[in-house]
């Protein structure tokens, strides 16, 4: 497994397992099961955020900030976006383009929920 994925990705597997949904956490709504693994290979910001979770000595504030960056990346946000702003943008897009009720579960989580 280590030769196929690489040692860095193997080091980050606990993070990938948790963010994909595991025994103790639910899967993120609307995020494909394989997306975090694809992101870890292609998105440097997502990989850096994941490394924070797997590095000893990080503060709670570091973990919270990295978690938000990881979620923003998974939900297709841009650099400089916050979770709350991304949630608002997605809500606005759905309201203006849909004729049915917006399902709240389809929106990215708030920063308070992510924390």
Order of alpha helices (4+ residues) and beta strands (2+ residues): alpha-alpha-alpha-alpha-alpha-alpha-alpha-alpha
